[in-house]
Amino acid sequence: MIDFLVIGGGIAGLSAGARLSPHGKVVVLEAEDALGYHASGRSAALYEANYGLPETVELSKASADYHHSANGGYLSPRGLMLVAGPDQRADFEADTETLGLAPIPMDQAIARVPVLNPETVGFAAWHEAAWDIDTDRMLQDFAREIRGNGGQVLTRQKVTEIRRDGHWIVQATEAFEARMLVNAAGAWADEVAKLAGVEPIGITPCRRSMARIPAPGGQDVSTWPMLLGVNESWYAKPDAGKLLVSPADADPVEPHDAWADDMVLAEGLARYEEMVTEPVTRLETSWAGLRSFSPDRRLVLGPDPATPGFVWCAGQGGYGFQTAPAASRLVADLVTGTAPQLDAVTVAALRPDRFRT
């Protein structure tokens, strides 16, 4: 008998499985051929603790020590720069305060990102407290921790049937029996709940598109910060000598293997081009991922109050990697009856209880 059967082999499922693995046998089921295939494999991979709703920020801040020091640390310096047009002062000031950035003069902004256009960029702000995350190593380390504690991480295990007969009986490529079921299925979290006879929460997958373009003007972009358009209207991030540009779209879709919407991508690239001197002449590749949100856009972490043995680890909404260390710890604490390290108000705002009346 498995103690904790985790459905979903992305960062949510692997981190939760790793935290639970000292407390019993863990088996993680991933439907695809590889771990982190969907949202986790298409992440912007940035740790910016001030990004998100207050409860998300609390999780991110509580994850800081893990990101910086666990297994030698997963972070490398990046920095974050916010840019806005001359007519966007109010929104710029609001974003600057929310993200904890410091306004900088245009000459300093251009020194950091030489392609910024001084004729169209009216305001800029920056801080160094943003880092790239080694997402692949984090996924593999959590999987290694599960295996090291006697658990299993299995791919090509698409779940097709779930029933309960005193314990959970799950049919995938193989059949599994477990005391507790952890729903970390990302965009498919509500689908898994329905299979299990559990009331869905209303998890909505939202598409986010991304393009990789050549380094603007052939420049060395390795030291550039992540660039963010005001109101999160676009962002750009250096990646292996290239530049990733996203329209920061969040269009609701059905759960599927996502791809970029060409028109949405073009609109986002146009917003980026407005702020720089180098035009986008070609795309090297494009893709999309699904960021899944609960109705109140907060993560959903912990046991379902109406269904014994069913645990939610869902609604990461694009914050999965940066919140994973603390979010998975909270899931394990709530499952094992351990006092959470987070404050009671934050915990209550994240538990699935808030959706059950």
Backbone torsions as a table, in degrees:
resi	resn	phi	psi	omega
1	MET	NA	127.8	176.0
2	ILE	-79.4	139.6	176.8
3	ASP	-79.9	-46.3	-176.7
4	PHE	-132.1	109.6	176.2
5	LEU	-99.4	116.2	-175.7
6	VAL	-103.6	125.0	177.6
7	ILE	-101.1	111.2	-179.3
8	GLY	125.3	118.1	-177.9
9	GLY	-107.2	34.4	170.7
10	GLY	-93.2	-165.5	-176.9
11	ILE	-64.3	-34.4	179.9
12	ALA	-63.6	-50.5	-177.3
13	GLY	-68.9	-41.2	-178.1
14	LEU	-69.6	-40.0	178.9
15	SER	-68.3	-42.8	177.3
16	ALA	-63.4	-42.4	178.1
17	GLY	-61.1	-41.1	179.6
18	ALA	-64.2	-41.7	-179.5
19	ARG	-67.9	-32.2	-179.2
20	LEU	-83.7	-19.2	-171.5
21	SER	-62.3	-26.3	173.9
22	PRO	-71.7	-12.1	-172.8
23	HIS	-104.6	1.4	179.7
24	GLY	161.9	176.9	-178.8
25	LYS	-74.2	128.3	-179.7
26	VAL	-113.1	135.0	169.1
27	VAL	-127.4	126.8	177.1
28	VAL	-104.9	130.7	178.3
29	LEU	-110.1	123.1	174.7
30	GLU	-116.9	129.1	-176.4
31	ALA	-71.0	-30.5	-174.1
32	GLU	-86.8	178.8	-178.8
33	ASP	-73.9	-21.2	-175.1
34	ALA	-137.0	155.6	176.3
35	LEU	-71.4	150.9	176.9
36	GLY	61.6	34.5	-173.2
37	TYR	-71.8	-39.2	-173.1
38	HIS	-92.4	-113.5	-173.8
39	ALA	-57.8	-40.4	-176.0
40	SER	-66.4	-29.5	179.4
41	GLY	-86.1	-0.3	-175.7
42	ARG	-129.1	28.2	-176.4
43	SER	-80.9	151.5	172.0
44	ALA	-71.9	-13.8	171.1
45	ALA	57.9	48.9	178.2
46	LEU	-122.9	136.0	171.7
47	TYR	-103.1	108.5	178.2
48	GLU	-133.5	100.6	-167.2
49	ALA	-66.1	-20.8	-177.1
50	ASN	-91.3	7.4	-174.5
51	TYR	-92.7	120.0	176.1
52	GLY	120.2	-178.9	177.0
53	LEU	-66.8	163.1	-176.2
54	PRO	-53.9	-40.2	-179.9
55	GLU	-68.4	-34.9	175.9
56	THR	-66.3	-41.7	177.5
57	VAL	-60.9	-41.0	178.4
58	GLU	-61.2	-42.8	177.1
59	LEU	-63.8	-42.5	-179.4
60	SER	-64.1	-43.9	179.9
61	LYS	-65.9	-37.4	178.2
62	ALA	-70.2	-14.7	179.4
63	SER	-92.5	-5.8	-170.5
64	ALA	-59.2	-48.6	-176.8
65	ASP	-60.5	-41.1	179.2
66	TYR	-62.0	-47.8	-178.8
67	HIS	-59.7	-40.1	-174.9
68	HIS	-79.7	-28.5	-169.0
69	SER	-127.1	-25.8	-176.0
70	ALA	-62.6	134.0	177.9
71	ASN	52.5	35.8	-179.4
72	GLY	87.4	-0.5	179.5
73	GLY	89.1	149.3	-177.4
74	TYR	-115.8	3.8	-171.0
75	LEU	-110.2	148.9	171.3
76	SER	-136.9	147.7	-171.5
77	PRO	-60.0	140.2	175.4
78	ARG	-138.2	-54.6	-174.9
79	GLY	84.1	160.1	-178.2
80	LEU	-134.3	132.7	175.7
81	MET	-124.8	129.3	175.2
82	LEU	-100.0	134.3	177.1
83	VAL	-128.8	148.6	-177.6
84	ALA	-146.8	155.8	176.3
85	GLY	-75.8	166.3	-178.5
86	PRO	-59.6	-26.2	-178.0
87	ASP	-93.9	12.6	-175.0
88	GLN	-116.7	30.0	-174.7
89	ARG	-58.0	-47.7	-175.7
90	ALA	-62.2	-45.7	179.1
91	ASP	-67.2	-37.1	177.4
92	PHE	-61.3	-45.9	-179.3
93	GLU	-64.5	-38.0	178.2
94	ALA	-65.7	-45.7	179.4
95	ASP	-65.2	-38.8	179.4
96	THR	-60.5	-43.6	179.6
97	GLU	-67.4	-44.7	-178.0
98	THR	-61.3	-42.2	-175.5
99	LEU	-89.1	-3.6	178.7
100	GLY	68.5	38.0	-178.7
101	LEU	-95.6	161.9	176.9
102	ALA	-112.9	123.5	175.9
103	PRO	-57.9	142.8	178.6
104	ILE	-132.1	151.4	178.3
105	PRO	-69.0	161.4	-172.6
106	MET	-63.7	-34.4	-178.8
107	ASP	-64.9	-34.3	176.2
108	GLN	-70.1	-39.3	178.4
109	ALA	-62.4	-44.7	-179.3
110	ILE	-68.6	-31.6	176.2
111	ALA	-62.8	-34.4	178.6
112	ARG	-81.8	-36.1	-179.9
113	VAL	-133.0	91.3	-171.1
114	PRO	-61.4	-18.9	-176.9
115	VAL	-86.7	-1.3	177.8
116	LEU	-62.4	141.2	-176.0
117	ASN	-97.0	111.2	-177.5
118	PRO	-66.2	-14.9	179.2
119	GLU	-83.1	-19.7	-177.6
120	THR	-117.5	-19.8	177.3
121	VAL	-92.0	112.8	-178.8
122	GLY	-91.2	-27.5	-175.8
123	PHE	-144.0	148.6	175.6
124	ALA	-145.4	146.6	176.4
125	ALA	-142.0	155.8	-171.8
126	TRP	-152.6	151.9	159.0
127	HIS	-151.6	161.1	-176.8
128	GLU	-89.7	-7.6	-173.9
129	ALA	-80.8	55.5	173.0
130	ALA	-145.0	137.5	-171.3
131	TRP	-135.4	148.8	167.6
132	ASP	-72.4	143.1	177.1
133	ILE	-107.2	133.6	172.9
134	ASP	-80.1	83.6	-170.9
135	THR	-67.8	-40.0	-178.4
136	ASP	-63.8	-44.0	179.8
137	ARG	-64.7	-36.5	178.1
138	MET	-63.6	-45.0	177.1
139	LEU	-57.9	-48.7	-176.7
140	GLN	-66.9	-35.0	179.2
141	ASP	-68.7	-39.6	176.0
142	PHE	-64.4	-41.9	177.6
143	ALA	-62.4	-40.1	179.4
144	ARG	-64.2	-37.2	178.7
145	GLU	-64.5	-41.7	177.6
146	ILE	-60.1	-49.4	-179.3
147	ARG	-63.9	-37.3	179.6
148	GLY	-64.7	-23.9	177.1
149	ASN	-97.8	18.1	174.0
150	GLY	89.8	7.4	-179.8
151	GLY	-91.6	-176.6	-179.7
152	GLN	-132.4	147.5	173.4
153	VAL	-125.5	112.1	-170.5
154	LEU	-117.1	133.9	174.9
155	THR	-103.1	173.4	-177.7
156	ARG	55.8	42.1	-179.1
157	GLN	-125.7	72.7	178.3
158	LYS	-75.3	123.0	-178.1
159	VAL	-77.5	127.8	-178.0
160	THR	-117.0	-18.1	-177.9
161	GLU	-153.6	138.5	175.7
162	ILE	-137.1	130.1	173.3
163	ARG	-141.7	164.5	-177.2
164	ARG	-124.5	128.5	177.7
165	ASP	-140.6	67.8	-173.8
166	GLY	82.8	-26.7	173.1
167	HIS	-149.6	173.9	-177.0
168	TRP	-84.8	134.6	174.5
169	ILE	-119.7	116.2	-172.2
170	VAL	-120.4	128.2	177.7
171	GLN	-105.0	119.5	171.3
172	ALA	-125.2	-141.3	172.0
173	THR	-60.3	-33.3	172.1
174	GLU	-118.3	172.1	175.9
175	ALA	-101.4	142.7	-178.0
176	PHE	-135.2	148.0	174.9
177	GLU	-126.1	136.0	-173.6
178	ALA	-148.5	151.5	174.7
179	ARG	-72.8	-41.7	-176.8
180	MET	-131.0	145.1	-179.1
181	LEU	-116.6	123.7	179.3
182	VAL	-106.2	117.5	-176.9
183	ASN	-92.5	97.1	178.4
184	ALA	-121.3	43.4	-170.2
185	ALA	-90.3	12.7	174.5
186	GLY	58.4	-124.0	-178.5
187	ALA	-61.6	-20.9	-178.0
188	TRP	-99.1	14.2	-174.4
189	ALA	-60.3	-43.3	178.9
190	ASP	-68.7	-33.4	177.7
191	GLU	-64.5	-40.4	176.6
192	VAL	-64.5	-42.1	178.5
193	ALA	-59.5	-44.3	179.4
194	LYS	-61.9	-41.8	177.4
195	LEU	-58.1	-35.7	-177.1
196	ALA	-85.5	-0.4	-178.0
197	GLY	75.7	22.7	-179.8
198	VAL	-102.7	139.9	179.3
199	GLU	-61.8	124.8	178.7
200	PRO	-66.9	157.6	-177.8
201	ILE	-94.1	-26.0	-174.9
202	GLY	104.5	36.4	177.0
203	ILE	-69.4	124.1	-176.6
204	THR	-114.4	117.0	173.8
205	PRO	-73.0	137.3	178.1
206	CYS	-127.4	129.3	-176.9
207	ARG	-73.7	137.6	169.7
208	ARG	-127.2	121.8	-175.6
209	SER	-95.0	155.8	-177.4
210	MET	-148.5	143.5	174.4
211	ALA	-127.9	144.7	170.9
212	ARG	-106.7	124.8	179.6
213	ILE	-120.1	157.5	176.0
214	PRO	-60.6	155.3	177.0
215	ALA	-55.3	125.2	-176.6
216	PRO	-56.6	126.8	178.7
217	GLY	64.1	16.1	-178.7
218	GLY	69.7	18.6	-176.3
219	GLN	-78.2	161.9	173.2
220	ASP	-81.6	108.7	-175.6
221	VAL	-95.7	2.8	-169.8
222	SER	-59.5	-29.8	-178.0
223	THR	-100.5	2.1	178.8
224	TRP	-67.5	146.3	173.1
225	PRO	-76.1	171.0	167.2
226	MET	-70.0	134.5	178.8
227	LEU	-101.6	135.3	-178.4
228	LEU	-129.3	125.8	173.9
229	GLY	-75.7	147.6	-178.6
230	VAL	-57.2	145.8	-175.3
231	ASN	62.5	23.6	-177.4
232	GLU	47.5	50.7	-178.8
233	SER	-85.7	-14.4	174.4
234	TRP	-172.5	164.1	169.0
235	TYR	-150.5	159.8	178.9
236	ALA	-140.1	143.2	-174.9
237	LYS	-147.1	131.3	175.6
238	PRO	-61.5	144.2	-179.5
239	ASP	-155.4	108.2	175.0
240	ALA	51.6	45.6	177.6
241	GLY	82.8	-3.5	178.3
242	LYS	-112.9	-174.4	176.7
243	LEU	-127.5	127.1	172.4
244	LEU	-90.8	132.1	178.4
245	VAL	-128.4	131.6	179.9
246	SER	-128.2	142.2	172.6
247	PRO	-76.0	0.5	-179.5
248	ALA	55.7	36.8	179.9
249	ASP	-71.7	156.7	178.3
250	ALA	-148.1	58.3	-177.2
251	ASP	-85.5	125.5	179.3
252	PRO	-61.5	135.3	179.8
253	VAL	-142.9	169.1	171.5
254	GLU	-76.9	153.1	177.4
255	PRO	-63.0	127.3	-179.4
256	HIS	-165.9	173.9	174.6
257	ASP	-77.4	98.6	-164.8
258	ALA	-72.9	154.9	171.9
259	TRP	-138.6	159.6	-175.8
260	ALA	-70.6	143.3	171.7
261	ASP	-86.6	119.2	-173.1
262	ASP	-59.8	-41.2	-178.1
263	MET	-68.6	-43.9	178.2
264	VAL	-62.2	-41.7	178.8
265	LEU	-62.9	-43.0	179.6
266	ALA	-62.4	-39.8	179.5
267	GLU	-65.3	-40.8	178.4
268	GLY	-66.6	-41.0	177.5
269	LEU	-63.6	-34.9	177.6
270	ALA	-65.7	-39.4	178.1
271	ARG	-65.1	-39.4	175.1
272	TYR	-63.0	-46.5	-177.0
273	GLU	-61.3	-29.9	178.7
274	GLU	-59.6	-25.7	-173.2
275	MET	-100.4	-1.2	-174.8
276	VAL	-129.3	165.9	-178.7
277	THR	-93.5	-15.8	-177.6
278	GLU	-101.6	120.8	178.8
279	PRO	-72.6	157.8	173.3
280	VAL	-84.2	114.0	-176.4
281	THR	-97.4	-23.8	177.3
282	ARG	-161.9	155.7	172.5
283	LEU	-101.8	136.6	174.6
284	GLU	-84.2	-36.4	176.3
285	THR	-166.8	164.9	175.9
286	SER	-146.2	156.7	179.4
287	TRP	-161.5	-179.6	177.1
288	ALA	-148.7	156.6	173.4
289	GLY	-130.7	167.8	-179.6
290	LEU	-109.9	119.5	174.9
291	ARG	-99.3	121.9	-170.6
292	SER	-105.8	128.2	-174.8
293	PHE	-119.3	144.0	169.2
294	SER	-78.8	170.9	-178.6
295	PRO	-58.1	-31.9	177.7
296	ASP	-100.0	7.9	174.9
297	ARG	66.4	18.0	172.5
298	ARG	-102.6	155.6	176.5
299	LEU	-62.5	156.7	178.7
300	VAL	-119.5	109.1	-170.0
301	LEU	-133.4	121.5	173.1
302	GLY	124.9	177.1	-177.6
303	PRO	-65.0	142.1	173.6
304	ASP	-72.5	126.5	-175.6
305	PRO	-68.9	-19.9	-176.5
306	ALA	-97.0	-12.6	-175.4
307	THR	-131.7	101.4	-179.8
308	PRO	-57.5	136.7	175.2
309	GLY	82.9	3.0	178.4
310	PHE	-109.6	123.8	-173.1
311	VAL	-121.8	133.9	178.4
312	TRP	-96.8	136.3	169.0
313	CYS	-142.3	78.1	-165.4
314	ALA	-146.0	177.3	176.7
315	GLY	69.6	34.7	-176.9
316	GLN	-67.0	-25.6	170.0
317	GLY	58.5	31.0	180.0
318	GLY	91.5	-2.0	-180.0
319	TYR	-107.3	16.1	-169.9
320	GLY	-58.1	-51.2	-176.6
321	PHE	-68.6	-44.4	-173.8
322	GLN	-71.6	-22.7	178.6
323	THR	-99.8	-8.7	-169.6
324	ALA	-55.5	-44.2	-178.3
325	PRO	-58.9	-45.6	-179.0
326	ALA	-79.3	-36.4	179.8
327	ALA	-63.8	-43.2	180.0
328	SER	-68.4	-35.5	175.7
329	ARG	-62.9	-41.1	179.1
330	LEU	-64.4	-43.5	177.7
331	VAL	-57.2	-48.1	-179.6
332	ALA	-63.6	-40.1	178.7
333	ASP	-62.7	-44.5	-177.9
334	LEU	-69.1	-33.2	179.5
335	VAL	-72.9	-38.5	-175.3
336	THR	-92.8	-2.8	179.8
337	GLY	78.0	21.4	177.7
338	THR	-87.4	142.7	178.8
339	ALA	-63.8	122.9	-179.6
340	PRO	-65.1	149.9	176.5
341	GLN	-78.7	-23.9	177.5
342	LEU	-75.2	158.0	179.6
343	ASP	-69.5	156.7	-172.4
344	ALA	-62.9	-35.0	-179.2
345	VAL	-66.2	-43.3	178.6
346	THR	-64.8	-43.8	-179.8
347	VAL	-59.5	-44.8	-179.3
348	ALA	-63.3	-33.6	-179.0
349	ALA	-74.1	-14.0	-178.3
350	LEU	-105.4	-20.3	-176.7
351	ARG	-69.4	150.0	176.8
352	PRO	-67.1	-14.3	179.0
353	ASP	-53.0	-31.3	-174.6
354	ARG	-65.4	-17.9	-179.9
355	PHE	-98.6	-1.0	-177.1
356	ARG	-112.8	122.9	-179.6
357	THR	-108.1	NA	NA
